[in-house]
Amino acid sequence: MMRRFVALFAGLLTGALVGGVLALMFAPNSGKALQQQIADTVDRLAGEVRRAAEERRMDLENELEKLRQPQVKLE
């Protein structure tokens, strides 16, 4: 489970970096407009990563709570 989260996070980070570099190389905007566009994109991506991490944390907490509940044996 943790490996999937790390892989997801690494993929998101790599995609963001590659996207940022490509945006700088091919952007038709210059100066302040480009800076604002990059800042907006970074904010959006950071929000998506935070939401994904929070959802994953809640899933793991729910799973942990299920595991902590007493198991009933039927005989």
ZILIN-V751571 format. One record per run of one state. SS is the DSSP state (A for helix, B for strand, O for the rest). FROM is the first residue (numbers start at 0). LEN is the number of residues. If there is no record, write none. Layout:
BEGIN
{{SS & FROM & LEN} {SS & FROM & LEN}}
END
This chain:
BEGIN
{{O & 0 & 1} {A & 1 & 25} {O & 26 & 4} {A & 30 & 38} {O & 68 & 7}}
END
